[in-house]
Amino acid sequence: MKLLLCALLACGANAFGFDSAAAFSRLKALAGEWEATTPTGKFHVTYEVIGGGTAVVERDRGEGMPEMLTVYHMDGKRLLLTHYCMAGNQPRMEAQAFDAASGEIQFRFLDATNLASPAAGHMRNATLRLTDVRHFSSNWEYFEDGKIRNTEKFDYTRVR
């Protein structure tokens, strides 16, 4: 009876109908060091699980670029991220879709701190595809003046 009730009420599911805790668990499995080669050079990213397993910290470094930081964490049944961008602002996004089979997590813009105006350049959406224990990809959309200015796609391989 409890399982039937849970199925009817979508226990564990968030407002978008998926288990965001399962998506967060997949993010935790990224702990380690990763590298991607792009036309503009090599990118390195490290993931660390902190706060007794309550947050995942992502540190990004690209050749000739300042380091950036993204923190993923649960807020009740919501999976959120805050991206500390080299653009000088801090967009927050919420996971709105998770496909457990493909490992794809789609994050969409909620709000941002230190954003000069809604038209100011900022990261707006991100999609991670956690392919397997040795590979993942990320796709980030940078918005300016209300439209996508560019998309950054990275295909990472685990280094450690």
One Martini backbone bead per residue (centre of mass of N, CA, C, O) as a GRO file, in nm:
protein
  160
    1MET     BB    1   0.058   0.063  -0.021
    2LYS     BB    2   0.297   0.259   0.006
    3LEU     BB    3   0.397   0.228  -0.290
    4LEU     BB    4   0.140   0.328  -0.423
    5LEU     BB    5   0.132   0.604  -0.289
    6CYS     BB    6   0.412   0.693  -0.387
    7ALA     BB    7   0.345   0.676  -0.689
    8LEU     BB    8   0.108   0.881  -0.682
    9LEU     BB    9   0.302   1.114  -0.533
   10ALA     BB   10   0.602   1.108  -0.622
   11CYS     BB   11   0.824   1.006  -0.457
   12GLY     BB   12   1.121   1.207  -0.485
   13ALA     BB   13   0.991   1.411  -0.651
   14ASN     BB   14   0.971   1.690  -0.816
   15ALA     BB   15   0.814   1.941  -0.996
   16PHE     BB   16   0.934   1.780  -1.272
   17GLY     BB   17   0.928   1.446  -1.207
   18PHE     BB   18   1.212   1.398  -1.070
   19ASP     BB   19   1.506   1.265  -0.919
   20SER     BB   20   1.733   1.482  -0.785
   21ALA     BB   21   1.902   1.296  -0.600
   22ALA     BB   22   2.006   1.116  -0.831
   23ALA     BB   23   2.152   1.342  -0.982
   24PHE     BB   24   2.340   1.418  -0.747
   25SER     BB   25   2.482   1.145  -0.730
   26ARG     BB   26   2.611   1.167  -1.011
   27LEU     BB   27   2.782   1.418  -0.945
   28LYS     BB   28   2.956   1.288  -0.720
   29ALA     BB   29   3.103   1.086  -0.928
   30LEU     BB   30   3.303   1.325  -1.038
   31ALA     BB   31   3.516   1.294  -0.851
   32GLY     BB   32   3.794   1.478  -0.968
   33GLU     BB   33   3.980   1.471  -1.275
   34TRP     BB   34   3.959   1.675  -1.580
   35GLU     BB   35   3.968   1.678  -1.957
   36ALA     BB   36   3.979   1.918  -2.234
   37THR     BB   37   3.972   1.964  -2.589
   38THR     BB   38   3.999   2.267  -2.770
   39PRO     BB   39   4.041   2.521  -2.992
   40THR     BB   40   4.145   2.707  -2.727
   41GLY     BB   41   4.221   2.450  -2.553
   42LYS     BB   42   4.272   2.352  -2.238
   43PHE     BB   43   4.060   2.187  -1.994
   44HIS     BB   44   4.005   2.202  -1.640
   45VAL     BB   45   3.845   1.979  -1.400
   46THR     BB   46   3.713   1.979  -1.067
   47TYR     BB   47   3.583   1.753  -0.815
   48GLU     BB   48   3.411   1.813  -0.493
   49VAL     BB   49   3.308   1.677  -0.195
   50ILE     BB   50   3.119   1.852   0.050
   51GLY     BB   51   2.960   1.891   0.347
   52GLY     BB   52   2.890   1.586   0.392
   53GLY     BB   53   2.755   1.563   0.086
   54THR     BB   54   2.596   1.860   0.012
   55ALA     BB   55   2.835   1.927  -0.201
   56VAL     BB   56   2.952   2.038  -0.528
   57VAL     BB   57   3.272   2.123  -0.655
   58GLU     BB   58   3.363   2.329  -0.934
   59ARG     BB   59   3.673   2.361  -1.119
   60ASP     BB   60   3.775   2.598  -1.368
   61ARG     BB   61   4.033   2.567  -1.632
   62GLY     BB   62   4.182   2.780  -1.873
   63GLU     BB   63   4.366   2.887  -2.112
   64GLY     BB   64   4.385   3.223  -2.033
   65MET     BB   65   4.193   3.187  -1.775
   66PRO     BB   66   3.996   3.226  -1.529
   67GLU     BB   67   3.876   3.095  -1.262
   68MET     BB   68   3.600   2.880  -1.191
   69LEU     BB   69   3.282   2.831  -1.008
   70THR     BB   70   3.074   2.549  -0.902
   71VAL     BB   71   2.770   2.487  -0.712
   72TYR     BB   72   2.616   2.194  -0.592
   73HIS     BB   73   2.271   2.151  -0.460
   74MET     BB   74   2.037   2.094  -0.229
   75ASP     BB   75   1.672   2.202  -0.204
   76GLY     BB   76   1.535   1.968  -0.106
   77LYS     BB   77   1.407   1.871  -0.429
   78ARG     BB   78   1.623   2.063  -0.533
   79LEU     BB   79   1.857   2.129  -0.796
   80LEU     BB   80   2.141   2.335  -0.765
   81LEU     BB   81   2.322   2.622  -0.903
   82THR     BB   82   2.634   2.809  -0.874
   83HIS     BB   83   2.796   3.053  -1.084
   84TYR     BB   84   3.133   3.169  -1.084
   85CYS     BB   85   3.206   3.415  -1.298
   86MET     BB   86   3.414   3.602  -1.511
   87ALA     BB   87   3.175   3.821  -1.550
   88GLY     BB   88   3.089   3.886  -1.227
   89ASN     BB   89   2.867   3.671  -1.184
   90GLN     BB   90   2.578   3.468  -1.022
   91PRO     BB   91   2.425   3.219  -1.142
   92ARG     BB   92   2.116   3.049  -1.106
   93MET     BB   93   2.018   2.699  -1.116
   94GLU     BB   94   1.776   2.451  -1.221
   95ALA     BB   95   1.678   2.140  -1.229
   96GLN     BB   96   1.444   2.016  -1.500
   97ALA     BB   97   1.617   1.756  -1.593
   98PHE     BB   98   1.636   1.381  -1.591
   99ASP     BB   99   1.833   1.115  -1.742
  100ALA     BB  100   1.939   0.817  -1.631
  101ALA     BB  101   2.034   0.673  -1.894
  102SER     BB  102   2.220   0.929  -2.004
  103GLY     BB  103   2.291   1.154  -1.769
  104GLU     BB  104   2.101   1.400  -1.811
  105ILE     BB  105   2.129   1.749  -1.709
  106GLN     BB  106   1.900   2.024  -1.678
  107PHE     BB  107   1.966   2.369  -1.661
  108ARG     BB  108   1.790   2.664  -1.535
  109PHE     BB  109   1.721   2.979  -1.492
  110LEU     BB  110   1.657   3.196  -1.210
  111ASP     BB  111   1.913   3.380  -1.117
  112ALA     BB  112   2.116   3.675  -1.009
  113THR     BB  113   2.412   3.802  -0.903
  114ASN     BB  114   2.564   4.086  -1.009
  115LEU     BB  115   2.353   4.194  -1.224
  116ALA     BB  116   2.323   4.480  -1.394
  117SER     BB  117   2.127   4.337  -1.608
  118PRO     BB  118   1.932   4.141  -1.805
  119ALA     BB  119   2.138   4.208  -2.059
  120ALA     BB  120   2.365   4.098  -1.932
  121GLY     BB  121   2.616   3.890  -1.927
  122HIS     BB  122   2.530   3.530  -1.899
  123MET     BB  123   2.468   3.242  -1.766
  124ARG     BB  124   2.165   3.033  -1.829
  125ASN     BB  125   2.250   2.740  -1.935
  126ALA     BB  126   2.281   2.379  -1.852
  127THR     BB  127   2.443   2.070  -1.970
  128LEU     BB  128   2.475   1.740  -1.850
  129ARG     BB  129   2.668   1.440  -1.952
  130LEU     BB  130   2.689   1.126  -1.784
  131THR     BB  131   2.814   0.869  -1.941
  132ASP     BB  132   3.066   0.780  -1.751
  133VAL     BB  133   3.345   0.729  -1.544
  134ARG     BB  134   3.530   0.876  -1.802
  135HIS     BB  135   3.273   1.054  -1.911
  136PHE     BB  136   3.184   1.400  -2.007
  137SER     BB  137   2.949   1.668  -2.068
  138SER     BB  138   2.928   2.024  -2.152
  139ASN     BB  139   2.666   2.289  -2.179
  140TRP     BB  140   2.690   2.641  -2.231
  141GLU     BB  141   2.486   2.939  -2.204
  142TYR     BB  142   2.532   3.265  -2.338
  143PHE     BB  143   2.386   3.569  -2.243
  144GLU     BB  144   2.277   3.862  -2.444
  145ASP     BB  145   2.028   4.067  -2.501
  146GLY     BB  146   1.819   3.803  -2.480
  147LYS     BB  147   2.048   3.611  -2.611
  148ILE     BB  148   2.240   3.394  -2.763
  149ARG     BB  149   2.586   3.425  -2.803
  150ASN     BB  150   2.697   3.143  -2.678
  151THR     BB  151   2.844   2.809  -2.696
  152GLU     BB  152   2.976   2.571  -2.457
  153LYS     BB  153   3.166   2.277  -2.537
  154PHE     BB  154   3.251   1.980  -2.342
  155ASP     BB  155   3.484   1.696  -2.351
  156TYR     BB  156   3.545   1.473  -2.095
  157THR     BB  157   3.829   1.323  -1.925
  158ARG     BB  158   3.961   1.126  -1.704
  159VAL     BB  159   4.257   1.157  -1.497
  160ARG     BB  160   4.155   1.096  -1.159
   0.00000   0.00000   0.00000
